[in-house]
Amino acid sequence: MKIGVYSKWIESLGGGEKVATTMAEALSEAGHEVDLISQVEVDKETLEKKMGVNLAKVKLTIWPDRRLE
């Protein structure tokens, strides 16, 4: 199954981001194809180190904010 986990403020590296990265890790280890989606680019190694997760099987995907103003 292909699954997307969205975290709008991934670069803040807070509690919500810990939950999102842990979910992405667990789902990928369960055999799912997982995209961790955010609006900004973040370094995968930094994310893994700060959150204490292994995201080797997780794809980081950027969806830029496209508000109509």
GIQUI-V404739 format. One record per residue. PHI is phi in whole degrees, 0 to 359 (NA if undefined). PSI is psi as a letter, one per 30 degrees, with the letter a starting at -180 (none if undefined). D_CENTER is the distance of its C-alpha to the mean C-alpha in Angstrom with 1 decimal. Layout:
PHI:PSI:D_CENTER  PHI:PSI:D_CENTER
This chain:
NA:k:16.7  263:k:13.9  229:k:11.2  248:k:8.5  245:j:6.2  258:k:6.6  223:j:6.3  297:e:9.4  249:h:10.0  304:e:7.0  290:f:10.0  285:f:12.0  54:h:10.6  259:a:12.4  294:e:12.9  296:e:10.6  288:e:7.6  297:e:9.3  296:e:9.6  298:e:6.1  290:e:5.2  293:e:8.8  297:e:8.8  299:e:6.5  299:e:8.9  298:e:11.8  294:e:11.6  292:e:11.4  290:f:14.2  277:g:16.1  101:g:16.3  272:l:14.1  271:j:12.5  243:k:8.8  250:k:6.8  264:j:3.1  254:k:5.4  212:l:6.8  269:f:10.5  230:l:10.7  280:k:10.2  222:k:9.1  288:k:10.6  297:e:8.8  297:e:11.9  297:e:11.9  300:e:8.5  298:e:9.9  295:e:13.2  292:e:12.7  267:f:10.6  69:h:12.8  233:l:10.6  248:j:11.1  252:g:8.4  302:e:11.5  264:g:11.3  255:k:7.7  265:k:7.8  273:k:6.0  237:k:7.9  255:k:9.7  242:j:11.8  301:k:14.3  293:k:16.0  235:h:19.2  292:k:21.4  269:j:25.0  239:none:27.2
